[in-house]
Amino acid sequence: MESKVVYFESIKTDNTEAVFDLVKERMNNLAVKKLVLASTTGATARKAMDFFKDSGVQLIVVPHQFDFIRKENPFPRELVETLRDAGHAVHFGTMLFHTDNMYGSNTASVMANLLRCFSQGVKVCFEIVLMATDAGYLKSGEKIIAVAGTGRGSDTALVMQAASSQNIKKLRVNEIICKPLNPWNIDELRDKMDLRKGDTPSL
């Protein structure tokens, strides 16, 4: 079979709408109706809620866990209620690739950095699908689309089969819909986000 993959030549928030267009097209072809979405400040979640309105798509939004970088979680509490009232889900769970300090092992960071070789968004897609399945929003083996990005906005979308962190070997990437052509590594991401005052990177 043949399938189109889109590569973004530059990493910028303007890629978000293009990602949503590609995702909507693929969802229609696959009859997939669940979209797992990373959103740190809520801006991407708002865009997704508006973009997929009346399409039958359920968003499962995964922000940063509480007490991750800042004392106050940057995801607005009122947006949580708005999303849930609209039939979507919001999950604040333990970010599985940031557990080195908890368990005294660097395995999580090694996994995260390997996935960042594809893109920061690929790493986050793996993480949020595992988190959403752990929380019961997805069933193991369920086909979904996961969307994430680099710092702000979205630039990566994958068709995946869900699995929990207890059964990580069952997690599958069926298709790459889009990703950055030249992804940033973690040091580049931190350096570039430091230049943008007020940004909270999706690490």
N, C-alpha and C positions, 0 to 999 in steps of 0.2 A: 504494500500500500504506500501511497504518498500523502504527505501532509505538510502544510505550510508552517514554517517557524519564522517569526519576526524577531530581528535583532535591532535593538536601539543603539544607535551610534553615539549618543550622548546620554548622560544620566541627569535627568531633570524631572521636576514635578509635572511638567507638561505631558509626559508620557502616560499619565494616569488614564485619561479619557480614551487614548488609543488602546490601552490594555483592556479597558471595559468593552470597547467595541469588539475586539478580538474574542474576549471571553463570551460575550453574548452570542456571537456567531457560533462558537464551538458548543456552547450549552444547547442551542437550538438543534444542532446536528446530533448531539449525543443524548438529548433528552435528560440532561443533568439539571437539577434544580437547587442544589446547595452550593454556596460559594463561601469558602472560608477565607476571611480577609484580615490582614494585619492593619491596625490603625493605632498610631501612638497618641495623636492629639485629637482624633475624631474627625479631622478634615477629610480624610479619604473615606471614612465610613459615611459621612454626610453625602459626599458625591455619589457613592455607590447606592445609597438609599434612594436618592433622586433618580439616578440613571436606570436602576432596575425596577422602579416603581411600576406596579401593575403587570409585571412580567411573570409572576409566579415564582420568582427566585427568592429563596430564604438566605439571608446573610447570617453567617456565624462570625461575629467580629471578635478578634482577640487583641486587646490592647496590652501594654506592659503590665506586669504584675505590680501590686502595690509595694512601695518602698524599694523600687529597683534603682532609680537614679536620683529622683527627687523625693522629698518628704510628701509632697502632694502629687497624686497621680494626674498627669496632664489630660487624661481623657475626661470630658465633661460629664458630670453625674446626670445632668438633665438629658443629655444625648442618650445615655443608657436607657432611660425610661422611654424616650421617643422611639428608639429602635425596638425595644421590647413591645411597646404598644402596637407597633406596625407588624408584629409577628416575627421579628428577627431575634437573634440571640447575641448576648455579649458575655464573654467569658474572661474573667481575670484569674488566671491560673499560674502555677509555678512555671517559669520559663526554663524548659528542660535542658537547654544548652548553656545555662548559666548557673550550674549547680556545683562548680568546683569547690567553692568555699564551704558548701554544705556537707559534701561527702569526702573532702580531702583528696580528690583525684582529679587529674586534668583530662580525663577521658572525654568529658562533655566539650571542652574547648578544642580538643583535637578533632572531634567529629564536626564541630561548627566550622573550624577553619578549612577542613577538607571540602565541605559543602560550599563555602565562600569562593572556592576556586571556580565554581560555576557562576555564582553571583551571591551577593548578600540576600537577595530575595529568595533564592533557592533554599538557602539555610533556613530562613524564616518560614517558608512554606512547609518544610519538613516539621519544624518545631510546632507551628500552630495546628497542623493536622493531628499530630500526636496529642497535643493538649486538648483539642476539641473532642477527640475520641475518648481520652481519659475522663472527660467531663460528661460523657454520655450524649453529646450532640451528634455524633456520628457513630455508625456501626462498623465494626471491622469488616473490611472488604468492600465497603460502600464506595461507589465512584463519585468523586466530587471534583471541583476545581478550586485550587488554592491560589491566592494572589497576595503578593508582598512587594517590597521595594527596597531602595537603597537610601536610607536617611529619611527622606520625605516622599510621599506619593507612591505610586506603583510602577514597576517596570518588569515584573516577572509573573508569569502565570503558568501553572502546571495542572494537567489532568492527573489525578492521583487516586489510588485505592487506599482508603483509610486504615489505620491500625493504631492500637494504643501503645504507650511506652512499655507496657509489659510484653508486647508481642511485636517489637520493632522490626523483626525480620519479615513480617508480613506487609510492611509498608511498601507501596509500589508507585513509581512514576510511570504512567502510561504514555504521556505526551508532554512535550514542551511546546507551549503556545507562543511564548515570547520571553526574552531575557536581554540584559545588556550585552553588547558585543564585547566590550572591554570592562569587566567588573572590577570594582575596587576591592583591595584587601582591607582587613580591619584597621590597619594603621592609616591607610589613605582615607578611609571613611571617617575616622576620628579627626584627622587633620582638616579635612574639608568641612566637616560639620562644625568644628571649632570656629571656622571663618564666618559662620552664619549665626549671628547672635540670636539667642532665644530658641535655637533648634534643639530638639531632643532626639538623638539618633536612635534608629531601630537597630540595636546591636544584637 
